[in-house]
Amino acid sequence: MDPRSGKLMEFLTYLLNTGVRYCLLGNTDKLPEEISSDIDIVISLEKFKNIYSVVNKFCKQYGCSIVQIIEYAFNARHFVLVFETDQPGYHLLQIDFCSSYGYGAKEFTTADILLQNSEFRAGKFWTLRPEYEFFYYFLKKTVKESINEEQFCYLQNVLSNSSENINAVLGDYFSGTTAVVIKDLFDNNDFDQLKSKLKSFRHELFANSSFNLSNYLLAKWNRIKRVCRPTGLTVCFLGRDGSGKSYVSDNAVLSLRLVFPCQHKIHLYPGLIFSNQKKGSKIHEPHAQRPRNYVLSLLKLMLFFAEYTVGYLIKIFPLKIRSGLIIFDRYYHDILIDRIRYRQAKMMNPTLAVASLIPSPDLCFIIDATSEVVVKRKGELTFEKAEELRKSYLNFAATHKNSIIIGNSDESEQANYQVQKSVLTFLNKRIINRYGA
């Protein structure tokens, strides 16, 4: 059984025991045995205001931690909980809370309406009655103007289990004629026609919903908060050729995909001025190239400065606001450690000056392996050069904040586990700093 199943049931029981009336939203047919996506839960506005405190207390009692909170809207919060079991690795449980459902300044339904029309199903948890599950799910698909055949079939099944007149429920949001058309399209199994009419349904839904100034202002304030407290993360992977940076960073993307909605892997710099995509023939012996002269090296530093400052503001920071995971395969710090690889002249002061002015990643992973292993894997470095660079990278890690050494001599899963553990620990500390312990 999925370890998250037991944790979910513990959490739902905890909510009821602490006086938090809830209702699960969406398709709950396979819950709790199968958890294929995030868990949608509606709670009252009063409880929603204190939901962090509720979830945090649960985590302290039941051995888990909060590693992500995304405030998608003023009335919605996305939580990611992490915990360990006897099974190897970390387990991530995604829970979405809302106190109403709307779009911008438009509010379509409230928690009170949904909670009043819920039922305790199969002795497991609270869910919506079929007619309101149909109404809520169809409302979401209408707002998004998107529905697939699987979702259409699910709505058909929900509709067939409804004992009440669905037209009466839909009539609060659509005209009587439109409500009849919607039901007929499902009864007649006309998926294509329904899909083609979603745009007109959406237009009518918005036209029948009033503008709420309070919701409008709260939505704007929520956007400002997301800019001030971005929920994304920038990490970089440094190390010698042959240390296994690509292997570890690729696995990091996979293991953290439930924490961050989108992932972006970038080579060396943001790529605002120059493409950072690896193209053409690979340089097999980068340390055998002649360094540029002082003037050209200084010009190169200026270009790097522009890439890492303006490029960060235009390309990287917006991704962090949208809760993206941005992984740099190498970073400017590599130039400090291994200038010959980048054909830079020996000019430490200007190089350090640029390093002090550009944004630093949230976490910097130094992927380490013994020099014997590095030389065997790539053969681009002599043993002596590999040892020299290893000492430089390790010294860098010892003197720079948020730098973490990851041993990867055997390319085992342990390196991936250490990266995942470091990221999740960092995220949990960030949550505590922002929301309190």
Secondary structure as UniProt FT lines:
FT   HELIX           3..17
FT   TURN            18..19
FT   STRAND          22..25
FT   TURN            29..33
FT   STRAND          39..43
FT   HELIX           45..48
FT   TURN            49..50
FT   HELIX           51..62
FT   STRAND          65..73
FT   TURN            74..75
FT   STRAND          76..84
FT   STRAND          90..98
FT   STRAND          100..103
FT   TURN            104..105
FT   STRAND          106..110
FT   HELIX           111..116
FT   STRAND          118..121
FT   TURN            122..124
FT   STRAND          125..128
FT   HELIX           130..144
FT   HELIX           149..160
FT   HELIX           166..170
FT   TURN            171..173
FT   HELIX           176..187
FT   TURN            188..189
FT   HELIX           191..207
FT   HELIX           213..228
FT   STRAND          233..238
FT   TURN            241..242
FT   HELIX           245..255
FT   TURN            256..259
FT   STRAND          262..267
FT   HELIX           286..288
FT   HELIX           294..311
FT   HELIX           312..316
FT   HELIX           317..321
FT   TURN            322..323
FT   STRAND          324..329
FT   HELIX           333..337
FT   HELIX           339..342
FT   HELIX           348..357
FT   STRAND          363..368
FT   HELIX           371..377
FT   HELIX           383..399
FT   TURN            401..402
FT   STRAND          403..407
FT   HELIX           413..435
//
